[in-house]
Amino acid sequence: MDISTVAGLILGFGFIMFGILTKGEISTYFDFSSLLITLGGTLASTLASFPLNNFSNTIKVIRKAFFYKVISPSGVISEVITLANVARKEGLLSLEEYAEDLDDDFLKKGIMLVVDGTDPELVRNILETELVFLEERHTDGQRIFEIMATYAPAFGMIGTLIGLINMLKNLDDPSKIGPNMSVALVTTFYGSLLANVVFLPLAQKLKVRSKKEILIKELMVEGLLSIQAGENPRIIEEKLKTFIPPEMRKNYKNQIEKEGV
C-alpha cells in the first residue's frame, strides 16, 4: 500500500475537520442532498464523458493509486546486467530459458524478440509502440480523475444555485432563509473538497506512477538492445545508470557492493 496516498487523504480531511471543529460543529457541514447533487452529478457527467468500459475500470485505476508494486531501477539494471553476462558467456539463445522465470511480461517479450533474431530497429519499434499505448492507457485513467475534478466544483455551484433559489422562494419566512443558505454553501464546499483533496491528488499520483513505469520500461529497451548489439556488460551498466538520478546511482553502487556483485 502507498503510505503517502493514504496519509495525504487522511491529513487533508483531518486538517479540514480540525479547522471546522475549532469554530463550529461537524454536523453543520453534512447535508445528504448536497452530497447527492455534487457527487452524484460528478459521477453522472463523468460517465457521460467516457465510454462505459473506461468508466468501469475506475475501481482498478483507484487501486493503482493505493496499491503499487515498487520496481527499483537499480534492480532492473542489475537484472539486465545478469542477462548481459549470460548472453556473453552462453549466447543470445540461452536467454530464452532465463526469460521463462521472469515476472515482467514486457521484459520477457523483449528477450524473446532478441532471441528470435529480430532486427534491432524492429525490436525498438515494437517495444516503443507498446510503451506509447501503455502511456495512453495510463493517461485515460488520469483523465478520469481530472475530469471529475473539473465537474465537482461545477456541480457544487449548481447545488448552491438550487439552495439560493429555494431561499429566495421563502424570503417571507425568515426561519427558512438560514437553512437554505447553509445548504447552498455546503454544496460548494463539497465540490471544492472533492476536487482538491481527492480527485486532483489521485490524478497527480497516477501521473507520477506512469512516468516512473515508463522510465523503467525505457531502461529495459535500451538494455536489451545493448545486449543484442553484444556490448560489454560494464559499458551497458554505465549506460543504463544515466537513466537514474545521481543519488540513486550512489545507492546502486552501495547495493552492488553489499551484494558482492
C-alpha positions in Angstrom: 0.0 0.0 0.0 1.2 3.5 -0.8 1.5 5.3 2.5 1.8 8.8 1.0 -1.6 8.5 -0.7 -3.4 7.3 2.4 -1.6 9.7 4.6 -2.3 12.6 2.3 -6.0 11.9 2.2 -6.3 11.4 5.9 -4.3 14.6 6.6 -6.3 16.5 4.1 -9.7 15.6 5.6 -8.2 15.7 9.1 -7.0 19.3 8.9 -10.2 20.4 7.4 -12.3 18.7 10.1 -10.0 20.2 12.8 -10.5 23.6 11.3 -14.2 23.1 11.3 -14.3 21.9 14.9 -12.3 24.9 16.2 -15.1 27.2 15.0 -18.2 25.1 14.8 -19.8 21.7 14.6 -19.1 19.0 12.1 -22.8 18.1 11.8 -23.4 21.6 10.2 -21.3 20.5 7.2 -23.2 17.3 6.5 -26.2 17.5 4.1 -27.2 14.5 2.2 -29.0 16.4 -0.6 -25.8 18.5 -1.2 -23.7 15.4 -1.3 -26.1 13.7 -3.7 -26.0 16.7 -6.1 -22.2 17.1 -6.0 -21.0 13.5 -6.0 -23.9 12.1 -8.0 -23.7 14.8 -10.6 -20.0 14.4 -10.9 -20.2 10.7 -11.4 -23.1 11.0 -13.9 -21.2 13.6 -16.1 -18.0 11.6 -15.9 -20.0 8.5 -17.1 -21.3 10.6 -20.0 -17.8 11.8 -20.9 -16.2 8.4 -21.3 -17.0 5.0 -22.9 -18.6 2.6 -20.4 -15.5 0.4 -20.5 -13.2 3.2 -19.4 -15.6 4.3 -16.6 -16.0 0.7 -15.3 -12.2 0.5 -15.0 -12.2 3.4 -12.5 -12.0 1.0 -9.5 -8.9 -0.6 -11.0 -7.4 2.8 -11.5 -8.2 3.8 -7.9 -6.5 0.6 -6.7 -3.3 1.6 -8.6 -3.2 4.9 -6.6 -3.2 3.0 -3.3 -1.6 -0.4 -4.2 1.5 -0.3 -6.3 4.4 -2.7 -6.7 7.5 -0.6 -6.5 10.1 -1.6 -9.1 13.6 -0.4 -8.3 15.6 1.0 -11.3 18.7 -0.4 -9.6 17.1 -3.9 -9.5 16.2 -3.7 -13.2 19.8 -2.6 -14.1 21.1 -5.5 -12.1 18.8 -7.9 -13.9 19.8 -6.5 -17.3 23.5 -6.9 -16.4 22.8 -10.5 -15.4 21.2 -11.1 -18.8 24.2 -9.4 -20.5 26.6 -11.8 -18.7 24.5 -14.8 -19.6 24.3 -13.8 -23.2 28.1 -13.1 -23.4 29.0 -16.5 -21.9 26.4 -18.7 -23.4 25.0 -16.8 -26.4 21.7 -15.0 -27.0 19.7 -18.2 -27.4 20.4 -19.0 -23.7 18.3 -16.0 -22.7 15.1 -17.9 -23.7 15.4 -20.3 -20.7 16.2 -17.3 -18.4 13.1 -15.4 -19.6 10.7 -18.1 -18.6 11.3 -17.3 -14.9 10.7 -13.5 -15.3 7.6 -11.9 -13.9 7.7 -8.8 -16.1 5.9 -9.5 -19.4 7.4 -6.5 -21.2 11.0 -7.6 -20.4 10.1 -11.2 -21.4 8.7 -10.1 -24.7 11.8 -8.1 -25.4 14.0 -11.0 -24.7 12.0 -13.3 -27.0 12.3 -10.8 -29.8 16.1 -10.6 -29.3 16.3 -14.4 -29.1 14.3 -14.8 -32.3 16.9 -12.7 -34.1 14.6 -9.8 -34.9 16.3 -6.7 -36.4 17.3 -4.3 -33.7 15.4 -1.4 -35.2 12.3 -3.5 -35.4 12.8 -4.6 -31.8 13.0 -0.9 -30.8 9.9 0.0 -32.8 7.8 -2.9 -31.4 8.7 -2.2 -27.8 8.4 1.6 -28.1 5.0 1.2 -29.8 3.9 -0.8 -26.8 5.2 1.9 -24.5 3.1 4.5 -26.4 -0.1 2.6 -25.9 0.8 1.8 -22.3 1.2 5.5 -21.6 -2.1 6.2 -23.4 -3.9 3.7 -21.1 -2.3 5.4 -18.1 -3.4 8.8 -19.4 -7.0 7.6 -19.7 -7.0 6.7 -16.0 -5.5 10.1 -15.1 -8.0 11.9 -17.3 -11.0 10.4 -15.5 -9.9 11.9 -12.2 -9.0 15.2 -13.9 -12.5 15.4 -15.4 -14.1 14.6 -12.1 -12.1 17.4 -10.5 -13.5 19.7 -13.2 -17.1 18.6 -12.7 -17.2 18.5 -8.9 -16.9 22.3 -8.3 -19.4 22.9 -11.1 -22.0 20.7 -9.5 -21.1 22.3 -6.2 -22.1 25.6 -7.8 -25.3 24.0 -9.2 -26.2 22.9 -5.7 -25.5 26.4 -4.5 -27.9 27.9 -7.1 -30.6 25.4 -6.1 -30.2 26.4 -2.5 -30.4 30.1 -3.4 -33.5 29.6 -5.5 -35.2 27.8 -2.5 -34.1 30.6 -0.2 -35.5 33.3 -2.5 -38.8 31.4 -2.7 -39.1 31.6 1.0 -38.0 35.2 1.8 -41.3 35.8 3.5 -40.3 33.0 6.0 -37.1 34.1 7.8 -36.8 30.7 9.6 -36.1 29.1 6.2 -33.5 31.6 4.9 -30.7 30.4 7.1 -31.0 26.6 6.5 -31.4 27.2 2.7 -28.3 29.4 2.6 -26.4 26.8 4.6 -27.3 24.1 2.1 -26.2 26.3 -0.7 -22.8 27.0 0.7 -22.2 23.4 1.9 -22.7 22.1 -1.7 -19.9 24.4 -3.0 -17.8 23.2 -0.1 -18.3 19.6 -1.2 -17.4 20.4 -4.7 -14.1 22.1 -3.8 -13.3 19.4 -1.2 -13.7 16.5 -3.6 -11.8 18.2 -6.4 -8.8 19.4 -4.4 -8.5 16.7 -1.7 -9.4 13.6 -3.6 -9.6 13.8 -7.4 -6.7 16.1 -8.3 -4.2 14.4 -5.9 -5.2 10.9 -7.2 -4.7 12.1 -10.8 -1.3 13.5 -10.0 -0.3 10.3 -8.2 -1.2 8.3 -11.2 0.8 10.6 -13.4 3.9 10.2 -11.3 3.5 6.5 -11.2 3.1 6.4 -15.0 6.3 8.4 -15.5 8.2 6.0 -13.3 6.9 2.9 -15.0 7.7 4.3 -18.5 11.2 5.1 -17.3 11.7 1.6 -16.2 10.4 0.2 -19.5 12.7 2.5 -21.5 15.6 1.4 -19.4 14.7 -2.2 -20.3 14.5 -1.4 -24.0 18.0 0.2 -24.0 19.4 -2.6 -22.0 18.0 -5.3 -24.3 19.3 -3.5 -27.5 22.7 -3.2 -25.9 22.7 -6.9 -25.2 21.7 -7.7 -28.7 24.5 -5.5 -30.0 27.0 -7.5 -27.9 28.2 -4.7 -25.8 30.3 -5.2 -22.7 28.2 -5.6 -19.5 30.2 -2.9 -17.8 29.5 -0.5 -20.6 25.8 -1.4 -20.5 25.8 -0.8 -16.8 27.3 2.7 -17.2 24.8 3.5 -20.0 21.8 2.4 -18.0 22.8 4.3 -14.9 22.4 7.5 -16.9 18.6 6.9 -16.7 18.6 7.3 -12.9 19.5 10.4 -10.8 22.9 10.7 -9.2 21.7 10.0 -5.7 20.1 6.7 -6.8 23.4 5.8 -8.6 25.2 6.1 -5.2 22.6 3.8 -3.7 23.0 1.4 -6.6 26.8 1.2 -6.0 26.2 0.6 -2.3 23.7 -2.1 -3.1 26.0 -3.8 -5.6 28.9 -3.7 -3.1 26.6 -5.1 -0.3 25.5 -8.0 -2.5 29.1 -8.6 -3.5 28.4 -8.4 -7.2 
